[in-house]
Amino acid sequence: MTAHSATPVRGTQSFVHTLSSCWSRPSLTGLEVLWRWVVGIPALWVSVTQVRAILLRHTDGTLDPARLGLDRKLLLDPVGALSADPLGVVGKFTGALGVVWPDLAHLAAWLVPVLIVAFVVASSFGRTVVLRRADPLLHARPLTLMILQAIRTAALVGSFGVWFWLLMWAARVAIQSPIALGQEPNLVLYCAIVIVSTIVLFVLWAAVSWVFSVAPLLAMLRDLGPAASLRAGLRLGPLKGKLVEINLVMGIVKIALIVLAMVFSACPLPFETVETQEFLACWWAGVAVLYLLGSDFFHVARLVGYLSLWRAYEEK
């Protein structure tokens, strides 16, 4: 990499141009959506089918939540029920989960690894197609991308493990310990711990996971193997700060997309007395699709942003 110009360009400044460029090339987002949904739709169908079969088995084929100890009033207004009788609600959900948990754990033991492998394989080929569409000069390294995606997935699963441990710790501190002492559970404290820990982990992942995103790109740029790509990703010099900056911005964008999806999902609720359940289901499905499309667009924009930064620094 040659000497930099006197006035360096911030990563987010170049990223704004990248967003405009990706918007003008919808085929990039289309390819990203295609490979993700080719895997995601069958995975969702299998998951829903298997979970539904478990629920049918435990409700005598009725799918009636009352057979699991969950009445419809509780399911329609869980927040209100939780405020009125927190111990009773926790007990009901714990009891229902205890009934179906053995079957769910057995299902997850084989289904989750299968879905992870399917995603890793599909992402390596799908990401290769997307990046080569963005820059035809890139080398095709699907096997390398497969290994790198597996490493990233393992790290992501580890972060979810930490998050789950924090949730369990919060439950012990705010709910189980007060109950053991004969006191009321502190739901406000529990929610505060969950929200803060989730945001902290989310930002931390955004700050350190950039190397897993840039390594596949370096593999295709330099025709490198998995280990060499990871080493190269950690030795990018001043470019590293710009990549971290873009990744942090992407983390904020992800949070914003989630918040927007929650807001739009709640829009019909004030009119629930005049709406049908079918309309609400269609509305929520539409919001979910829009969220996924937005998420895929920004995934592509991040990769193209990394590629643009690299090309700009190569030319200096």
C-alpha positions as CSV (number, residue, x, y, z in Angstrom):
1,M,0.0,0.0,0.0
2,T,1.4,3.4,-1.0
3,A,1.5,6.6,0.9
4,H,-1.8,8.2,1.8
5,S,-3.1,11.6,0.7
6,A,-2.8,14.6,3.0
7,T,-6.5,14.7,3.5
8,P,-7.7,11.2,4.4
9,V,-11.3,10.2,3.8
10,R,-13.2,8.9,6.7
11,G,-14.7,5.4,6.4
12,T,-18.3,6.7,6.8
13,Q,-17.8,9.4,4.2
14,S,-16.9,6.8,1.6
15,F,-19.7,4.5,2.9
16,V,-22.3,7.1,2.0
17,H,-21.1,6.9,-1.6
18,T,-21.2,3.2,-1.4
19,L,-24.8,3.2,-0.2
20,S,-25.7,5.3,-3.3
21,S,-23.8,3.0,-5.5
22,C,-25.5,-0.2,-4.2
23,W,-28.9,1.5,-4.5
24,S,-28.2,2.1,-8.2
25,R,-27.2,-1.5,-8.6
26,P,-30.1,-3.5,-7.3
27,S,-28.8,-6.7,-8.8
28,L,-26.3,-6.9,-6.0
29,T,-29.0,-6.9,-3.3
30,G,-31.1,-9.2,-5.4
31,L,-28.4,-11.8,-5.5
32,E,-27.8,-11.5,-1.8
33,V,-31.5,-11.9,-1.1
34,L,-31.7,-14.8,-3.5
35,W,-29.0,-17.0,-1.9
36,R,-30.2,-16.1,1.6
37,W,-33.8,-16.9,0.9
38,V,-33.0,-20.0,-1.0
39,V,-31.6,-21.3,2.3
40,G,-33.9,-19.4,4.7
41,I,-37.3,-20.3,3.3
42,P,-36.7,-24.1,3.5
43,A,-35.0,-23.7,6.9
44,L,-38.0,-21.8,8.2
45,W,-40.5,-24.3,6.8
46,V,-38.6,-27.2,8.3
47,S,-38.3,-25.5,11.7
48,V,-42.0,-24.4,11.8
49,T,-43.1,-27.9,10.7
50,Q,-41.1,-29.6,13.3
51,V,-42.1,-27.3,16.2
52,R,-45.7,-27.5,15.1
53,A,-45.5,-31.3,15.2
54,I,-44.1,-31.1,18.8
55,L,-46.9,-28.8,19.9
56,L,-49.5,-31.0,18.2
57,R,-48.2,-34.0,20.1
58,H,-48.4,-32.2,23.4
59,T,-51.8,-30.7,22.9
60,D,-53.5,-33.8,21.5
61,G,-53.6,-32.4,18.0
62,T,-55.5,-29.3,18.9
63,L,-52.7,-26.6,19.3
64,D,-54.7,-25.3,22.2
65,P,-52.3,-23.5,24.5
66,A,-54.7,-24.2,27.4
67,R,-53.5,-27.8,27.3
68,L,-50.0,-26.5,28.2
69,G,-51.4,-24.3,31.0
70,L,-51.4,-21.1,29.0
71,D,-54.8,-19.5,28.7
72,R,-55.6,-17.1,25.8
73,K,-55.9,-14.1,28.0
74,L,-52.4,-14.6,29.1
75,L,-51.1,-14.9,25.5
76,L,-53.1,-11.9,24.3
77,D,-51.8,-9.6,27.1
78,P,-48.6,-11.1,28.6
79,V,-47.4,-7.7,29.8
80,G,-50.6,-7.0,31.7
81,A,-50.7,-10.5,33.2
82,L,-47.1,-10.2,34.2
83,S,-47.7,-6.9,35.9
84,A,-50.7,-8.3,37.8
85,D,-49.3,-11.7,38.8
86,P,-45.6,-12.1,37.9
87,L,-45.0,-15.2,39.9
88,G,-48.1,-16.9,38.4
89,V,-47.1,-16.0,34.9
90,V,-43.5,-17.1,35.3
91,G,-44.8,-20.4,36.8
92,K,-47.2,-21.0,33.8
93,F,-44.6,-20.3,31.2
94,T,-42.0,-22.4,33.1
95,G,-44.5,-25.3,33.3
96,A,-45.4,-25.1,29.6
97,L,-41.7,-25.0,28.6
98,G,-41.0,-27.9,30.9
99,V,-43.5,-30.0,29.0
100,V,-42.2,-29.4,25.5
101,W,-38.5,-28.7,26.3
102,P,-37.2,-32.4,26.0
103,D,-38.6,-32.6,22.5
104,L,-37.4,-29.1,21.6
105,A,-33.9,-30.0,22.8
106,H,-33.9,-33.2,20.8
107,L,-35.0,-31.3,17.7
108,A,-32.4,-28.6,18.2
109,A,-29.6,-31.2,18.7
110,W,-29.9,-32.3,15.0
111,L,-31.7,-29.5,13.3
112,V,-29.4,-26.6,14.4
113,P,-26.2,-28.2,13.1
114,V,-27.8,-29.1,9.8
115,L,-29.1,-25.5,9.3
116,I,-25.7,-24.1,10.2
117,V,-23.9,-26.3,7.7
118,A,-26.5,-25.4,5.0
119,F,-26.0,-21.7,5.7
120,V,-22.2,-21.9,5.7
121,V,-22.2,-23.8,2.3
122,A,-24.8,-21.6,0.7
123,S,-23.1,-18.4,2.0
124,S,-19.7,-19.3,0.5
125,F,-21.1,-19.7,-3.0
126,G,-23.7,-16.9,-2.7
127,R,-21.2,-14.4,-1.3
128,T,-18.8,-15.4,-4.1
129,V,-21.4,-14.6,-6.7
130,V,-22.3,-11.2,-5.1
131,L,-18.7,-10.1,-4.7
132,R,-17.7,-11.1,-8.2
133,R,-20.7,-9.3,-9.5
134,A,-19.5,-6.2,-7.7
135,D,-15.9,-6.7,-9.0
136,P,-15.3,-9.3,-11.7
137,L,-11.5,-9.1,-11.0
138,L,-11.9,-11.0,-7.7
139,H,-10.8,-14.6,-7.4
140,A,-13.4,-17.3,-6.7
141,R,-12.5,-19.0,-3.4
142,P,-15.7,-20.8,-2.3
143,L,-13.9,-23.3,-0.1
144,T,-11.9,-20.6,1.7
145,L,-15.0,-18.6,2.2
146,M,-16.7,-21.7,3.5
147,I,-14.0,-22.2,6.2
148,L,-14.0,-18.5,7.1
149,Q,-17.8,-18.5,7.4
150,A,-17.6,-21.5,9.7
151,I,-15.1,-19.7,11.9
152,R,-17.4,-16.6,12.0
153,T,-20.4,-18.7,12.8
154,A,-18.6,-20.4,15.6
155,A,-17.7,-17.0,17.0
156,L,-21.2,-15.8,16.6
157,V,-22.6,-18.9,18.4
158,G,-20.1,-18.2,21.2
159,S,-21.4,-14.7,21.5
160,F,-24.9,-16.0,21.8
161,G,-23.7,-18.4,24.5
162,V,-22.4,-15.4,26.5
163,W,-25.7,-13.6,25.9
164,F,-27.7,-16.5,27.1
165,W,-25.5,-16.9,30.2
166,L,-26.1,-13.2,31.0
167,L,-29.8,-13.7,30.7
168,M,-29.6,-16.6,33.1
169,W,-27.5,-14.6,35.5
170,A,-30.0,-11.7,35.3
171,A,-32.8,-14.1,36.1
172,R,-31.0,-15.4,39.1
173,V,-30.2,-11.9,40.4
174,A,-33.5,-10.2,39.7
175,I,-36.1,-13.0,39.9
176,Q,-34.9,-16.2,41.5
177,S,-33.0,-14.7,44.4
178,P,-35.8,-12.4,45.6
179,I,-38.3,-15.2,45.3
180,A,-36.0,-17.5,47.4
181,L,-36.0,-14.7,50.1
182,G,-39.7,-14.4,50.0
183,Q,-39.6,-11.0,48.2
184,E,-41.2,-9.8,44.9
185,P,-39.1,-10.4,41.8
186,N,-37.5,-7.2,40.4
187,L,-38.7,-7.3,36.8
188,V,-37.5,-3.7,36.1
189,L,-34.0,-4.7,37.2
190,Y,-34.2,-7.9,35.0
191,C,-35.3,-5.9,31.9
192,A,-32.6,-3.3,32.5
193,I,-29.8,-6.0,32.8
194,V,-31.1,-7.7,29.7
195,I,-31.3,-4.5,27.6
196,V,-28.0,-3.1,28.7
197,S,-26.1,-6.5,28.3
198,T,-27.7,-7.0,24.9
199,I,-26.7,-3.6,23.6
200,V,-23.2,-3.9,25.0
201,L,-22.7,-7.3,23.4
202,F,-24.2,-6.0,20.1
203,V,-21.8,-3.1,20.0
204,L,-18.8,-5.2,21.1
205,W,-19.6,-7.7,18.3
206,A,-19.8,-4.9,15.8
207,A,-16.4,-3.6,17.0
208,V,-14.5,-6.9,16.7
209,S,-16.3,-8.9,14.0
210,W,-15.1,-6.8,11.1
211,V,-12.2,-9.1,10.6
212,F,-14.5,-12.0,9.9
213,S,-16.2,-9.8,7.2
214,V,-13.0,-8.5,5.6
215,A,-11.1,-11.8,5.6
216,P,-13.3,-13.4,2.8
217,L,-12.8,-10.2,0.8
218,L,-9.1,-10.4,1.2
219,A,-9.1,-14.0,0.2
220,M,-10.8,-13.1,-3.1
221,L,-8.7,-10.0,-3.6
222,R,-5.3,-11.7,-3.0
223,D,-6.2,-15.3,-3.7
224,L,-5.4,-16.3,-0.1
225,G,-6.3,-19.3,2.1
226,P,-8.3,-19.1,5.3
227,A,-5.4,-18.6,7.7
228,A,-3.6,-16.1,5.5
229,S,-6.8,-14.2,5.0
230,L,-7.3,-13.8,8.7
231,R,-3.7,-12.7,9.3
232,A,-4.0,-10.2,6.5
233,G,-7.2,-8.9,8.0
234,L,-5.4,-8.1,11.2
235,R,-2.6,-6.3,9.4
236,L,-4.4,-3.6,7.4
237,G,-2.7,-0.6,9.1
238,P,-4.6,2.6,8.9
239,L,-7.3,1.0,6.9
240,K,-8.3,-1.0,9.9
241,G,-9.8,2.0,11.7
242,K,-12.0,2.8,8.7
243,L,-13.3,-0.8,8.6
244,V,-14.1,-0.7,12.3
245,E,-15.9,2.6,11.8
246,I,-18.0,1.2,9.0
247,N,-18.8,-1.9,11.1
248,L,-19.9,0.2,14.1
249,V,-22.1,2.2,11.8
250,M,-23.6,-1.0,10.5
251,G,-24.3,-2.1,14.1
252,I,-26.2,1.1,14.7
253,V,-28.1,0.6,11.4
254,K,-29.0,-2.9,12.5
255,I,-30.4,-1.6,15.8
256,A,-32.3,1.1,13.9
257,L,-33.8,-1.5,11.5
258,I,-34.9,-3.6,14.5
259,V,-36.5,-0.5,16.2
260,L,-38.3,0.5,13.0
261,A,-39.6,-3.1,12.5
262,M,-40.9,-3.1,16.1
263,V,-42.6,0.3,15.5
264,F,-44.2,-0.7,12.3
265,S,-45.3,-4.0,13.8
266,A,-47.1,-2.1,16.6
267,C,-48.8,0.3,14.3
268,P,-52.0,-1.7,13.8
269,L,-52.4,-2.5,17.5
270,P,-54.5,0.6,18.4
271,F,-57.0,-0.6,15.9
272,E,-57.1,-4.3,16.9
273,T,-60.8,-4.2,17.7
274,V,-61.6,-3.7,14.0
275,E,-58.8,-5.8,12.6
276,T,-58.8,-9.5,11.9
277,Q,-56.1,-11.9,13.0
278,E,-55.4,-12.6,9.3
279,F,-54.7,-8.9,8.6
280,L,-52.3,-8.7,11.6
281,A,-50.5,-11.8,10.4
282,C,-50.1,-10.4,6.9
283,W,-49.0,-7.0,8.3
284,W,-46.4,-8.6,10.5
285,A,-45.2,-10.8,7.6
286,G,-44.8,-7.8,5.4
287,V,-42.8,-5.9,8.1
288,A,-40.6,-9.0,8.5
289,V,-39.9,-9.1,4.7
290,L,-39.1,-5.4,4.6
291,Y,-36.7,-5.8,7.5
292,L,-35.0,-8.7,5.8
293,L,-34.7,-6.8,2.6
294,G,-33.2,-3.8,4.4
295,S,-30.8,-6.0,6.3
296,D,-29.6,-7.7,3.1
297,F,-29.1,-4.4,1.4
298,F,-26.8,-3.2,4.2
299,H,-24.9,-6.5,4.2
300,V,-24.1,-5.9,0.6
301,A,-23.3,-2.3,1.2
302,R,-20.8,-3.2,3.9
303,L,-19.0,-5.6,1.7
304,V,-18.9,-3.2,-1.2
305,G,-17.7,-0.5,1.2
306,Y,-14.8,-2.6,2.3
307,L,-14.0,-3.4,-1.3
308,S,-14.2,0.3,-2.3
309,L,-11.9,1.3,0.5
310,W,-9.4,-1.3,-0.4
311,R,-9.4,-0.3,-4.1
312,A,-9.0,3.4,-3.1
313,Y,-6.0,2.7,-0.9
314,E,-4.4,0.5,-3.7
315,E,-4.6,3.4,-6.1
316,K,-2.8,5.8,-3.7
